[in-house]
């Protein structure tokens, strides 16, 4: 998945979450389709 799409997905996750958020939470929500490490690399890149 391209960085722009990952950032859009993560932004939507942050906006819609009711509690604390993290890349691990998004990974868990997506049943591991996107790993925590993949999300972290995208955010730092």
PDBQT receptor file of N, H, CA, C and O in Angstrom, charges set to zero:
ATOM      1  N   UNK A   1       0.858  -1.171   0.000  1.00  0.00    +0.000 N 
ATOM      2  CA  UNK A   1       0.000   0.000   0.000  1.00  0.00    +0.000 C 
ATOM      3  C   UNK A   1       0.906   1.236   0.000  1.00  0.00    +0.000 C 
ATOM      4  O   UNK A   1       1.924   1.268   0.692  1.00  0.00    +0.000 OA
ATOM      5  N   UNK A   2       0.536   2.226  -0.762  1.00  0.00    +0.000 N 
ATOM      6  H   UNK A   2      -0.291   2.201  -1.324  1.00  0.00    +0.000 HD
ATOM      7  CA  UNK A   2       1.346   3.442  -0.868  1.00  0.00    +0.000 C 
ATOM      8  C   UNK A   2       1.202   4.299   0.381  1.00  0.00    +0.000 C 
ATOM      9  O   UNK A   2       0.198   4.231   1.089  1.00  0.00    +0.000 OA
ATOM     10  N   UNK A   3       2.232   5.111   0.638  1.00  0.00    +0.000 N 
ATOM     11  H   UNK A   3       3.048   5.166   0.063  1.00  0.00    +0.000 HD
ATOM     12  CA  UNK A   3       2.258   5.950   1.843  1.00  0.00    +0.000 C 
ATOM     13  C   UNK A   3       1.053   6.868   1.949  1.00  0.00    +0.000 C 
ATOM     14  O   UNK A   3       0.511   7.044   3.040  1.00  0.00    +0.000 OA
ATOM     15  N   UNK A   4       0.619   7.461   0.835  1.00  0.00    +0.000 N 
ATOM     16  H   UNK A   4       1.060   7.318  -0.051  1.00  0.00    +0.000 HD
ATOM     17  CA  UNK A   4      -0.535   8.360   0.866  1.00  0.00    +0.000 C 
ATOM     18  C   UNK A   4      -1.787   7.649   1.334  1.00  0.00    +0.000 C 
ATOM     19  O   UNK A   4      -2.566   8.202   2.111  1.00  0.00    +0.000 OA
ATOM     20  N   UNK A   5      -1.987   6.423   0.864  1.00  0.00    +0.000 N 
ATOM     21  H   UNK A   5      -1.355   5.974   0.233  1.00  0.00    +0.000 HD
ATOM     22  CA  UNK A   5      -3.162   5.657   1.276  1.00  0.00    +0.000 C 
ATOM     23  C   UNK A   5      -3.068   5.234   2.737  1.00  0.00    +0.000 C 
ATOM     24  O   UNK A   5      -4.067   5.219   3.456  1.00  0.00    +0.000 OA
ATOM     25  N   UNK A   6      -1.848   4.888   3.170  1.00  0.00    +0.000 N 
ATOM     26  H   UNK A   6      -1.036   4.900   2.585  1.00  0.00    +0.000 HD
ATOM     27  CA  UNK A   6      -1.662   4.534   4.575  1.00  0.00    +0.000 C 
ATOM     28  C   UNK A   6      -1.947   5.723   5.477  1.00  0.00    +0.000 C 
ATOM     29  O   UNK A   6      -2.578   5.584   6.525  1.00  0.00    +0.000 OA
ATOM     30  N   UNK A   7      -1.482   6.883   5.068  1.00  0.00    +0.000 N 
ATOM     31  H   UNK A   7      -0.969   6.997   4.217  1.00  0.00    +0.000 HD
ATOM     32  CA  UNK A   7      -1.724   8.084   5.877  1.00  0.00    +0.000 C 
ATOM     33  C   UNK A   7      -3.206   8.439   5.911  1.00  0.00    +0.000 C 
ATOM     34  O   UNK A   7      -3.713   8.859   6.951  1.00  0.00    +0.000 OA
ATOM     35  N   UNK A   8      -3.901   8.278   4.800  1.00  0.00    +0.000 N 
ATOM     36  H   UNK A   8      -3.489   7.936   3.955  1.00  0.00    +0.000 HD
ATOM     37  CA  UNK A   8      -5.349   8.513   4.776  1.00  0.00    +0.000 C 
ATOM     38  C   UNK A   8      -6.061   7.534   5.712  1.00  0.00    +0.000 C 
ATOM     39  O   UNK A   8      -6.962   7.918   6.459  1.00  0.00    +0.000 OA
ATOM     40  N   UNK A   9      -5.647   6.276   5.663  1.00  0.00    +0.000 N 
ATOM     41  H   UNK A   9      -4.915   5.964   5.057  1.00  0.00    +0.000 HD
ATOM     42  CA  UNK A   9      -6.249   5.256   6.514  1.00  0.00    +0.000 C 
ATOM     43  C   UNK A   9      -5.990   5.563   7.988  1.00  0.00    +0.000 C 
ATOM     44  O   UNK A   9      -6.900   5.470   8.812  1.00  0.00    +0.000 OA
ATOM     45  N   UNK A  10      -4.764   5.924   8.315  1.00  0.00    +0.000 N 
ATOM     46  H   UNK A  10      -4.025   6.000   7.645  1.00  0.00    +0.000 HD
ATOM     47  CA  UNK A  10      -4.414   6.230   9.702  1.00  0.00    +0.000 C 
ATOM     48  C   UNK A  10      -5.128   7.493  10.180  1.00  0.00    +0.000 C 
ATOM     49  O   UNK A  10      -5.577   7.556  11.325  1.00  0.00    +0.000 OA
ATOM     50  N   UNK A  11      -5.235   8.491   9.313  1.00  0.00    +0.000 N 
ATOM     51  H   UNK A  11      -4.870   8.440   8.384  1.00  0.00    +0.000 HD
ATOM     52  CA  UNK A  11      -5.960   9.716   9.672  1.00  0.00    +0.000 C 
ATOM     53  C   UNK A  11      -7.413   9.413   9.991  1.00  0.00    +0.000 C 
ATOM     54  O   UNK A  11      -7.951   9.911  10.979  1.00  0.00    +0.000 OA
ATOM     55  N   UNK A  12      -8.044   8.608   9.170  1.00  0.00    +0.000 N 
ATOM     56  H   UNK A  12      -7.607   8.203   8.367  1.00  0.00    +0.000 HD
ATOM     57  CA  UNK A  12      -9.428   8.209   9.420  1.00  0.00    +0.000 C 
ATOM     58  C   UNK A  12      -9.573   7.459  10.733  1.00  0.00    +0.000 C 
ATOM     59  O   UNK A  12     -10.538   7.652  11.473  1.00  0.00    +0.000 OA
ATOM     60  N   UNK A  13      -8.597   6.599  11.011  1.00  0.00    +0.000 N 
ATOM     61  H   UNK A  13      -7.813   6.443  10.410  1.00  0.00    +0.000 HD
ATOM     62  CA  UNK A  13      -8.582   5.857  12.276  1.00  0.00    +0.000 C 
ATOM     63  C   UNK A  13      -8.489   6.814  13.458  1.00  0.00    +0.000 C 
ATOM     64  O   UNK A  13      -9.214   6.661  14.441  1.00  0.00    +0.000 OA
ATOM     65  N   UNK A  14      -7.603   7.800  13.367  1.00  0.00    +0.000 N 
ATOM     66  H   UNK A  14      -7.014   7.925  12.569  1.00  0.00    +0.000 HD
ATOM     67  CA  UNK A  14      -7.439   8.761  14.457  1.00  0.00    +0.000 C 
ATOM     68  C   UNK A  14      -8.702   9.588  14.678  1.00  0.00    +0.000 C 
ATOM     69  O   UNK A  14      -9.089   9.847  15.818  1.00  0.00    +0.000 OA
ATOM     70  N   UNK A  15      -9.335   9.996  13.597  1.00  0.00    +0.000 N 
ATOM     71  H   UNK A  15      -9.021   9.785  12.671  1.00  0.00    +0.000 HD
ATOM     72  CA  UNK A  15     -10.544  10.818  13.696  1.00  0.00    +0.000 C 
ATOM     73  C   UNK A  15     -11.709  10.031  14.290  1.00  0.00    +0.000 C 
ATOM     74  O   UNK A  15     -12.494  10.580  15.062  1.00  0.00    +0.000 OA
ATOM     75  N   UNK A  16     -11.827   8.761  13.941  1.00  0.00    +0.000 N 
ATOM     76  H   UNK A  16     -11.189   8.315  13.313  1.00  0.00    +0.000 HD
ATOM     77  CA  UNK A  16     -12.996   7.984  14.360  1.00  0.00    +0.000 C 
ATOM     78  C   UNK A  16     -12.824   7.273  15.699  1.00  0.00    +0.000 C 
ATOM     79  O   UNK A  16     -13.797   6.759  16.250  1.00  0.00    +0.000 OA
ATOM     80  N   UNK A  17     -11.604   7.235  16.231  1.00  0.00    +0.000 N 
ATOM     81  H   UNK A  17     -10.813   7.653  15.783  1.00  0.00    +0.000 HD
ATOM     82  CA  UNK A  17     -11.354   6.521  17.489  1.00  0.00    +0.000 C 
ATOM     83  C   UNK A  17     -11.932   7.283  18.677  1.00  0.00    +0.000 C 
ATOM     84  O   UNK A  17     -11.958   8.514  18.690  1.00  0.00    +0.000 OA
ATOM     85  N   UNK A  18     -12.394   6.532  19.668  1.00  0.00    +0.000 N 
ATOM     86  H   UNK A  18     -12.373   5.532  19.657  1.00  0.00    +0.000 HD
ATOM     87  CA  UNK A  18     -12.966   7.127  20.865  1.00  0.00    +0.000 C 
ATOM     88  C   UNK A  18     -11.973   7.172  22.015  1.00  0.00    +0.000 C 
ATOM     89  O   UNK A  18     -12.155   7.946  22.955  1.00  0.00    +0.000 OA
ATOM     90  N   UNK A  19     -10.945   6.370  21.960  1.00  0.00    +0.000 N 
ATOM     91  H   UNK A  19     -10.797   5.741  21.196  1.00  0.00    +0.000 HD
ATOM     92  CA  UNK A  19      -9.971   6.319  23.052  1.00  0.00    +0.000 C 
ATOM     93  C   UNK A  19      -8.567   6.537  22.532  1.00  0.00    +0.000 C 
ATOM     94  O   UNK A  19      -8.356   7.182  21.505  1.00  0.00    +0.000 OA
ATOM     95  N   UNK A  20      -7.620   5.991  23.257  1.00  0.00    +0.000 N 
ATOM     96  H   UNK A  20      -7.792   5.467  24.091  1.00  0.00    +0.000 HD
ATOM     97  CA  UNK A  20      -6.211   6.104  22.870  1.00  0.00    +0.000 C 
ATOM     98  C   UNK A  20      -5.972   5.377  21.544  1.00  0.00    +0.000 C 
ATOM     99  O   UNK A  20      -6.581   4.343  21.267  1.00  0.00    +0.000 OA
ATOM    100  N   UNK A  21      -5.089   5.931  20.748  1.00  0.00    +0.000 N 
ATOM    101  H   UNK A  21      -4.595   6.771  20.973  1.00  0.00    +0.000 HD
ATOM    102  CA  UNK A  21      -4.792   5.341  19.447  1.00  0.00    +0.000 C 
ATOM    103  C   UNK A  21      -3.308   5.039  19.323  1.00  0.00    +0.000 C 
ATOM    104  O   UNK A  21      -2.471   5.660  19.977  1.00  0.00    +0.000 OA
ATOM    105  N   UNK A  22      -3.003   4.067  18.463  1.00  0.00    +0.000 N 
ATOM    106  H   UNK A  22      -3.683   3.562  17.932  1.00  0.00    +0.000 HD
ATOM    107  CA  UNK A  22      -1.621   3.705  18.175  1.00  0.00    +0.000 C 
ATOM    108  C   UNK A  22      -1.603   2.897  16.885  1.00  0.00    +0.000 C 
ATOM    109  O   UNK A  22      -2.625   2.365  16.452  1.00  0.00    +0.000 OA
ATOM    110  N   UNK A  23      -0.443   2.817  16.292  1.00  0.00    +0.000 N 
ATOM    111  H   UNK A  23       0.388   3.249  16.644  1.00  0.00    +0.000 HD
ATOM    112  CA  UNK A  23      -0.307   2.024  15.067  1.00  0.00    +0.000 C 
ATOM    113  C   UNK A  23      -0.630   0.554  15.337  1.00  0.00    +0.000 C 
ATOM    114  O   UNK A  23      -1.133  -0.143  14.455  1.00  0.00    +0.000 OA
ATOM    115  N   UNK A  24      -0.346   0.085  16.539  1.00  0.00    +0.000 N 
ATOM    116  H   UNK A  24       0.062   0.651  17.255  1.00  0.00    +0.000 HD
ATOM    117  CA  UNK A  24      -0.681  -1.304  16.869  1.00  0.00    +0.000 C 
ATOM    118  C   UNK A  24      -2.200  -1.502  16.910  1.00  0.00    +0.000 C 
ATOM    119  O   UNK A  24      -2.698  -2.567  16.544  1.00  0.00    +0.000 OA
ATOM    120  N   UNK A  25      -2.925  -0.489  17.349  1.00  0.00    +0.000 N 
ATOM    121  H   UNK A  25      -2.520   0.376  17.647  1.00  0.00    +0.000 HD
ATOM    122  CA  UNK A  25      -4.387  -0.571  17.370  1.00  0.00    +0.000 C 
ATOM    123  C   UNK A  25      -4.960  -0.652  15.965  1.00  0.00    +0.000 C 
ATOM    124  O   UNK A  25      -5.899  -1.408  15.712  1.00  0.00    +0.000 OA
ATOM    125  N   UNK A  26      -4.398   0.123  15.056  1.00  0.00    +0.000 N 
ATOM    126  H   UNK A  26      -3.635   0.737  15.261  1.00  0.00    +0.000 HD
ATOM    127  CA  UNK A  26      -4.855   0.071  13.661  1.00  0.00    +0.000 C 
ATOM    128  C   UNK A  26      -4.547  -1.291  13.065  1.00  0.00    +0.000 C 
ATOM    129  O   UNK A  26      -5.385  -1.865  12.369  1.00  0.00    +0.000 OA
ATOM    130  N   UNK A  27      -3.374  -1.809  13.324  1.00  0.00    +0.000 N 
ATOM    131  H   UNK A  27      -2.694  -1.343  13.890  1.00  0.00    +0.000 HD
ATOM    132  CA  UNK A  27      -2.999  -3.128  12.822  1.00  0.00    +0.000 C 
ATOM    133  C   UNK A  27      -3.954  -4.197  13.353  1.00  0.00    +0.000 C 
ATOM    134  O   UNK A  27      -4.384  -5.081  12.612  1.00  0.00    +0.000 OA
ATOM    135  N   UNK A  28      -4.271  -4.108  14.614  1.00  0.00    +0.000 N 
ATOM    136  H   UNK A  28      -3.921  -3.390  15.216  1.00  0.00    +0.000 HD
ATOM    137  CA  UNK A  28      -5.197  -5.056  15.220  1.00  0.00    +0.000 C 
ATOM    138  C   UNK A  28      -6.594  -4.934  14.608  1.00  0.00    +0.000 C 
ATOM    139  O   UNK A  28      -7.248  -5.938  14.329  1.00  0.00    +0.000 OA
ATOM    140  N   UNK A  29      -7.033  -3.716  14.406  1.00  0.00    +0.000 N 
ATOM    141  H   UNK A  29      -6.501  -2.900  14.632  1.00  0.00    +0.000 HD
ATOM    142  CA  UNK A  29      -8.341  -3.467  13.806  1.00  0.00    +0.000 C 
ATOM    143  C   UNK A  29      -8.441  -4.069  12.408  1.00  0.00    +0.000 C 
ATOM    144  O   UNK A  29      -9.503  -4.544  12.004  1.00  0.00    +0.000 OA
ATOM    145  N   UNK A  30      -7.338  -4.047  11.676  1.00  0.00    +0.000 N 
ATOM    146  H   UNK A  30      -6.475  -3.662  12.004  1.00  0.00    +0.000 HD
ATOM    147  CA  UNK A  30      -7.298  -4.568  10.308  1.00  0.00    +0.000 C 
ATOM    148  C   UNK A  30      -6.857  -6.026  10.250  1.00  0.00    +0.000 C 
ATOM    149  O   UNK A  30      -6.498  -6.524   9.183  1.00  0.00    +0.000 OA
ATOM    150  N   UNK A  31      -6.882  -6.710  11.384  1.00  0.00    +0.000 N 
ATOM    151  H   UNK A  31      -7.174  -6.306  12.251  1.00  0.00    +0.000 HD
ATOM    152  CA  UNK A  31      -6.487  -8.124  11.480  1.00  0.00    +0.000 C 
ATOM    153  C   UNK A  31      -5.107  -8.385  10.901  1.00  0.00    +0.000 C 
ATOM    154  O   UNK A  31      -4.881  -9.413  10.263  1.00  0.00    +0.000 OA
ATOM    155  N   UNK A  32      -4.184  -7.457  11.122  1.00  0.00    +0.000 N 
ATOM    156  H   UNK A  32      -4.367  -6.622  11.641  1.00  0.00    +0.000 HD
ATOM    157  CA  UNK A  32      -2.806  -7.645  10.704  1.00  0.00    +0.000 C 
ATOM    158  C   UNK A  32      -2.526  -7.449   9.228  1.00  0.00    +0.000 C 
ATOM    159  O   UNK A  32      -1.419  -7.734   8.773  1.00  0.00    +0.000 OA
ATOM    160  N   UNK A  33      -3.506  -6.966   8.462  1.00  0.00    +0.000 N 
ATOM    161  H   UNK A  33      -4.405  -6.733   8.832  1.00  0.00    +0.000 HD
ATOM    162  CA  UNK A  33      -3.274  -6.740   7.030  1.00  0.00    +0.000 C 
ATOM    163  C   UNK A  33      -2.199  -5.688   6.808  1.00  0.00    +0.000 C 
ATOM    164  O   UNK A  33      -1.461  -5.744   5.824  1.00  0.00    +0.000 OA
ATOM    165  N   UNK A  34      -2.112  -4.748   7.704  1.00  0.00    +0.000 N 
ATOM    166  H   UNK A  34      -2.711  -4.703   8.504  1.00  0.00    +0.000 HD
ATOM    167  CA  UNK A  34      -1.035  -3.759   7.705  1.00  0.00    +0.000 C 
ATOM    168  C   UNK A  34      -0.344  -3.908   9.050  1.00  0.00    +0.000 C 
ATOM    169  O   UNK A  34      -0.982  -3.801  10.097  1.00  0.00    +0.000 OA
ATOM    170  N   UNK A  35       0.957  -4.154   9.020  1.00  0.00    +0.000 N 
ATOM    171  H   UNK A  35       1.475  -4.240   8.169  1.00  0.00    +0.000 HD
ATOM    172  CA  UNK A  35       1.673  -4.372  10.272  1.00  0.00    +0.000 C 
ATOM    173  C   UNK A  35       1.969  -3.049  10.979  1.00  0.00    +0.000 C 
ATOM    174  O   UNK A  35       1.977  -1.978  10.373  1.00  0.00    +0.000 OA
ATOM    175  N   UNK A  36       2.206  -3.166  12.255  1.00  0.00    +0.000 N 
ATOM    176  H   UNK A  36       2.199  -4.036  12.748  1.00  0.00    +0.000 HD
ATOM    177  CA  UNK A  36       2.594  -2.008  13.055  1.00  0.00    +0.000 C 
ATOM    178  C   UNK A  36       3.860  -1.390  12.482  1.00  0.00    +0.000 C 
ATOM    179  O   UNK A  36       3.957  -0.168  12.365  1.00  0.00    +0.000 OA
ATOM    180  N   UNK A  37       4.826  -2.219  12.125  1.00  0.00    +0.000 N 
ATOM    181  H   UNK A  37       4.748  -3.211  12.220  1.00  0.00    +0.000 HD
ATOM    182  CA  UNK A  37       6.097  -1.726  11.586  1.00  0.00    +0.000 C 
ATOM    183  C   UNK A  37       5.899  -0.998  10.252  1.00  0.00    +0.000 C 
ATOM    184  O   UNK A  37       6.530   0.028  10.001  1.00  0.00    +0.000 OA
ATOM    185  N   UNK A  38       5.036  -1.525   9.417  1.00  0.00    +0.000 N 
ATOM    186  H   UNK A  38       4.523  -2.359   9.622  1.00  0.00    +0.000 HD
ATOM    187  CA  UNK A  38       4.760  -0.877   8.123  1.00  0.00    +0.000 C 
ATOM    188  C   UNK A  38       4.147   0.503   8.343  1.00  0.00    +0.000 C 
ATOM    189  O   UNK A  38       4.492   1.458   7.647  1.00  0.00    +0.000 OA
ATOM    190  N   UNK A  39       3.249   0.604   9.298  1.00  0.00    +0.000 N 
ATOM    191  H   UNK A  39       2.969  -0.172   9.863  1.00  0.00    +0.000 HD
ATOM    192  CA  UNK A  39       2.613   1.879   9.592  1.00  0.00    +0.000 C 
ATOM    193  C   UNK A  39       3.628   2.854  10.174  1.00  0.00    +0.000 C 
ATOM    194  O   UNK A  39       3.647   4.026   9.796  1.00  0.00    +0.000 OA
ATOM    195  N   UNK A  40       4.476   2.383  11.094  1.00  0.00    +0.000 N 
ATOM    196  H   UNK A  40       4.461   1.432  11.402  1.00  0.00    +0.000 HD
ATOM    197  CA  UNK A  40       5.488   3.247  11.700  1.00  0.00    +0.000 C 
ATOM    198  C   UNK A  40       6.465   3.780  10.651  1.00  0.00    +0.000 C 
ATOM    199  O   UNK A  40       6.823   4.958  10.683  1.00  0.00    +0.000 OA
ATOM    200  N   UNK A  41       6.896   2.926   9.728  1.00  0.00    +0.000 N 
ATOM    201  H   UNK A  41       6.605   1.970   9.702  1.00  0.00    +0.000 HD
ATOM    202  CA  UNK A  41       7.810   3.370   8.670  1.00  0.00    +0.000 C 
ATOM    203  C   UNK A  41       7.147   4.429   7.800  1.00  0.00    +0.000 C 
ATOM    204  O   UNK A  41       7.796   5.387   7.379  1.00  0.00    +0.000 OA
ATOM    205  N   UNK A  42       5.867   4.262   7.532  1.00  0.00    +0.000 N 
ATOM    206  H   UNK A  42       5.339   3.484   7.874  1.00  0.00    +0.000 HD
ATOM    207  CA  UNK A  42       5.132   5.229   6.735  1.00  0.00    +0.000 C 
ATOM    208  C   UNK A  42       5.034   6.580   7.445  1.00  0.00    +0.000 C 
ATOM    209  O   UNK A  42       5.176   7.632   6.823  1.00  0.00    +0.000 OA
ATOM    210  N   UNK A  43       4.790   6.536   8.744  1.00  0.00    +0.000 N 
ATOM    211  H   UNK A  43       4.674   5.681   9.249  1.00  0.00    +0.000 HD
ATOM    212  CA  UNK A  43       4.652   7.771   9.525  1.00  0.00    +0.000 C 
ATOM    213  C   UNK A  43       5.974   8.514   9.658  1.00  0.00    +0.000 C 
ATOM    214  O   UNK A  43       5.986   9.745   9.682  1.00  0.00    +0.000 OA
ATOM    215  N   UNK A  44       7.064   7.805   9.745  1.00  0.00    +0.000 N 
ATOM    216  H   UNK A  44       7.054   6.806   9.726  1.00  0.00    +0.000 HD
ATOM    217  CA  UNK A  44       8.364   8.450   9.914  1.00  0.00    +0.000 C 
ATOM    218  C   UNK A  44       8.994   8.853   8.586  1.00  0.00    +0.000 C 
ATOM    219  O   UNK A  44       9.976   9.596   8.561  1.00  0.00    +0.000 OA
ATOM    220  N   UNK A  45       8.431   8.363   7.483  1.00  0.00    +0.000 N 
ATOM    221  H   UNK A  45       7.633   7.760   7.503  1.00  0.00    +0.000 HD
ATOM    222  CA  UNK A  45       9.025   8.624   6.163  1.00  0.00    +0.000 C 
ATOM    223  C   UNK A  45       8.610   9.871   5.520  1.00  0.00    +0.000 C 
ATOM    224  O   UNK A  45       9.056  10.173   4.413  1.00  0.00    +0.000 OA
TER     225      UNK A  45
